[in-house]
């Protein structure tokens, strides 16, 4: 038995050189939570979970400190399913937005799995099944930039190809279908037909508008169309998109439960489920969804967060692409994380050290920590 003795939650916040805008969101800074679980003997569990604004991260840290830690002190860190269930009970009585609670559970779940991997002396992707040792890696890019012409977006996507990435998930949904189609064509022209190109509207369009866009880009060999439609009826609308657009449909990152992703799969709304483990209950929940999705012939993605996402995607046979950002957009993965896998020729080699297999730069943590 390995007893939990202490849990740390460290919020780091880094201002970015510009606002990386999508159709309905702004990202002027990078936030992340570093969770450390100390035990009476054995390894310390450490995980870094990111994406979101400062307020959401501060709220999750508070949940870790005030609601979850008291439930876990003295418990056996090896009993991850039992601990996940114990933590999830915190969501049953909430009268507020449950997202901070679910994010907090994900942070602790991620650190518990790090302990498990270190105890087994295995990288987590192998502990979870080890479907492959490397994956194609793509950028999340094409965010709206004031003053950019279409050719400038083409240059950005070409940068990702030169950087060694296999593709790009390109932002649309913030302009008219004609304007965004023009931007998408410039991206495709800049990198050629062998570069993976997805598009992502972040729920920015109506069903009719999204279909208009599809008619304009039908010859661009898009890998998938992610979150094409407004949130309020998107399950139904995405099912219609699958039937009418001719493009694979991807969604799941906006969901916070495995059950919501189940409904996307069983409702015929998606071809790819990109649940974010850090937003949706942690690796424990993500792996449940991946197994279910595989039975229905649905592929798995993971919204950003390459440290966590790469291990999960490499663990299962239906995993797709590791997602990263431009180095300016994610200074944590590109500067704070040490020991990450090699990026070359469009692939990401999974780190082979136990657990998540990475280290974190303590000087950067000290410089940018908030709490």
Helices and strands as residue ranges (DSSP letters): E 4-15, E 29-39, E 45-50, H 54-63, I 64-68, H 69-72, H 80-88, G 89-91, H 99-120, H 124-127, E 134-141, H 150-163, E 167-171, H 177-191, E 196-200, H 207-216, E 225-226, G 231-233, H 234-245, E 249-251, H 258-266, E 272-273, H 283-295, E 299-300, H 306-315, E 322-325, H 331-331, I 332-336, E 337-338, E 343-344, E 347-349, E 359-360, H 362-368
